[in-house]
Every structure is written in structure tokens, then in C-alpha cells.
Amino acid sequence: MKFHLVSGACGFVGRNTVKQLLKRTKDNIIMVDDLSVGTHPSKWLPDFSSKKIKDVEIIGKEERLFYWKMDFRKFLHKLQENPDWLKNEYGLNVELGDAFHFAAIVGGRAKIEGDPMAVALDLSIDAEFFNWIAKAKPERVLYPSSSAAYPINMQTESDAVALKESDINIDGFTLGMPDLTYGWSKMTGEFLAKIAARHYGISIVCIRPFSGYGEDQDLSYPVPAIARRAARKEDPFEVWGSGKQGRDFVHIDDVMDCMFTAMDKIHDGTAINIGSGKLTSFIDLIKLFSSFASYNPTIKPLIDKPVGVHSRYCDMSFVKERIGWEPKISLEEGMKRVYDVAVENLKRER
Ligand SMILES: NC(=O)c1ccc[n+]([C@@H]2O[C@H](COP(=O)([O-])OP(=O)(O)OC[C@H]3O[C@@H](n4cnc5c(N)ncnc54)[C@H](O)[C@@H]3O)[C@@H](O)[C@H]2O)c1
């Protein structure tokens, strides 16, 4: 029986991928997440039911989801120590399908700047993953890199440009400076993806999502946090830094759509942008949310907070040309969805 594997399956992108796989396929899904950040599937899967065999939770009436609460590295060690581990221990005859690797220490700007060594542990998680795929040979592999891999000198207030895939040239002789340990680990992951494709014949694609957001994102991320504060009509409205810094916000449904399209069309480790192609400042974002809430707050900059690069956004022309994909959800539509959920959540809490 075919099993797709999703690491970090209980995080923001992982959860959305699991839901898509349930919709798009009839296959089984192995989910691994240590819940260091993620939330248990009982909180985000509709009609949740489960039974336990040893340390695996089998979820849903159809029994297609198999969830291990475990460090992904430990899971891979067990698979490598004994390739028949899943059969011997749980009676599962696993024919490996696609592997989606979302287990990572991410944590937003405060974590990326505040604890760069903890974020560098991504190197360890990724190295174990790449070593495993080289031997296990999944049908196809998805590696999430990030816009943080791009050179930071192309994202300053005076020199910001729409970042193109060709601005990172792993096969060339010069590389730019990525964004701290987070960006370096992603750049290393992209390098390993190329090696996996060339030396081990793995079908793999790397994606560089810009600022992915969605209704079910953790409140430690700016978009849902700003939506909630607007729904409460916060005034003055606090913003990290001057608020003039900008990002390329892309709805998670667009991220999913582009990711699955890319897996069908790219197999050689090539990395692609996933963004809207538009730069939006945090001040503009606050204005959009406060317009949904029908008020006009005073914006209060918090200049001691970490803000990262000034302007990070992408050029989506390579994606259009290479895989024929374009983003579909406008900023207004996507943010309105997040706002409506924030309003509902506040009502429920009252
Ligand atoms: N969300 C975005 O917009 C975005 C943008 C660029 C790149 N990415 C990349 O996509 C991936 C997923 O991001 P996300 O936003 O879902 O982050 P997230 O923090 O919501 O999810 C990561 C998940 O991995 C789990 N995890 C962490 N370490 C683990 C370990 N050792 N073993 C098992 N599970 C572990 C966490 O509990 C969490 O559920 C990351 O690699 C991230 O860098 C995301």
C-alpha cells in the first residue's frame, strides 16, 4: 500500500499538506511531528477520531493517517536501523510514495534573530532527511527552502528588487549572503537537493515560499496577530520597527497549489519562488485590516523589535514560464479570510 510521508505534519504548512493529500489522493499518509511547535491533529482535522497501536495513532474512519509524535531524526534512525521496522513493529506494508519535509525550527523573526543556534539545528534535521532519501528513494521529494536563502544585500531600503530564482546560483562560483542561520540552512538544503537529484537520481523540487499566511496560522506570526488586533480595534496600533518594511504575502492555498504543480513538473532539484510578486508594507497591511474593521487607528512604531531585511518580494515570471503557474488569491481576498476567522475566534472566546 502506498504511503506518503510528511515530516513536521502538525505545523502550518504540514497540516495544509496533509489535508491536500487526503483530498488529492486515496493513499495513506505517515505523519511525524514532535509537537515542539505544531498542534495535535485532533485540533485541526474535521471529525477527528483515532486509535492507538503502540506509539502510532491511526487517525480517521478511513484509517489513512498514521501519526507518530516523535523527533523526525529518531524516526529516520529507526527506519535506517531496520528497514522492516514499520512492518515488524506495526504490521504496515509500506510502499513509499512522496516525501514532504516540513520538520524544521522556524519560529518567526524573534527566533531567527534571537536564537540563531537553535535555528541552526535545521542543518541536522535536513542532513538526516537527505541521507535517508538517498537510500530510501521516495517517488518524489519536496524540500521547502525559503526566501531567506536570497542575498540580504538585494533587500535593503535603497536596493530592493523583485528576487529572481537566478539570484541564487548554487552551480556558480559566487554566492550571496543569506539571512542568518535560517537562510544558510536553506541554502545548504538546496545544495543537497541538487546532489540528491544528480548523484542519487531522486526526483526533487525545492520551493522558496515568501511570507505564507492563512486562517489557521499560529498567532506568533504577524498576519493572524495583526488580524486579531484589528478585530479588537486596537488603537494605537503597534507595529514592529517603522512598519515601512515590506514582505510578499502569499496565501497558503496558493502555496499548496503551486507546490503540487511543481512536483509534477520539476524533478532535478530546481528551486522556485512562491509568492504574489507584490511588496506590501506592514503599515499597508494594518491599513487593510483596519479597513475591514471599519476604523482608522494611529500607528505606533516599536523600534526596538527585530524586523529583518527591509523589503523582500519576488518575481514570479520563472514560475509562470517553467510550470505555467500564477497566484490566484489576491491580498484583499486572502487577508479578508484571515480577518473573518479572527472575528469568529474572538466571538467564540467571549
Ligand atoms: N510558512 C511559510 O510561509 C514558510 C516560508 C518559507 C519556508 N517555509 C518552510 O516550510 C517548512 C514548514 O514551515 P511552517 O511554517 O509550517 O513551520 P511550523 O513551525 O509551523 O512547522 C514546523 C513543524 O515541525 C515540527 N518540528 C520541529 N522540529 C522537529 C523535529 N526535530 N522532529 C519532528 N517535528 C519537528 C514542529 O513541531 C512544527 O509542527 C519549514 O522548513 C519552513 O522553513 C515556510
The ligand as a Gaussian input file, in Angstrom:
#p B3LYP/6-31G(d) Opt

LIG

0 1
 N        5.215000      29.303000       6.430000
 C        5.909000      29.926000       5.490000
 O        5.498000      30.931000       4.951000
 C        7.241000      29.399000       5.048000
 C        8.029000      30.215000       4.246000
 C        9.264000      29.731000       3.827000
 C        9.674000      28.467000       4.175000
 N        8.894000      27.692000       4.973000
 C        9.409000      26.384000       5.372000
 O        8.376000      25.411000       5.395000
 C        8.620000      24.485000       6.470000
 C        7.415000      24.430000       7.386000
 O        7.157000      25.744000       7.894000
 P        5.918000      26.056000       8.820000
 O        5.552000      27.469000       8.587000
 O        4.899000      25.013000       8.677000
 O        6.593000      25.963000      10.257000
 P        5.966000      25.359000      11.607000
 O        6.864000      25.798000      12.718000
 O        4.524000      25.717000      11.696000
 O        6.087000      23.790000      11.379000
 C        7.243000      23.056000      11.636000
 C        6.803000      21.780000      12.333000
 O        7.946000      20.938000      12.552000
 C        7.848000      20.364000      13.853000
 N        9.214000      20.004000      14.235000
 C       10.254000      20.837000      14.510000
 N       11.364000      20.108000      14.766000
 C       11.017000      18.796000      14.654000
 C       11.722000      17.564000      14.792000
 N       13.026000      17.545000      15.088000
 N       11.041000      16.416000      14.601000
 C        9.710000      16.409000      14.289000
 N        8.995000      17.558000      14.140000
 C        9.644000      18.725000      14.318000
 C        7.179000      21.431000      14.708000
 O        6.534000      20.896000      15.850000
 C        6.187000      22.038000      13.715000
 O        4.940000      21.394000      13.775000
 C        9.910000      24.950000       7.144000
 O       11.008000      24.285000       6.609000
 C        9.970000      26.411000       6.770000
 O       11.281000      26.896000       6.790000
 C        7.690000      28.138000       5.424000

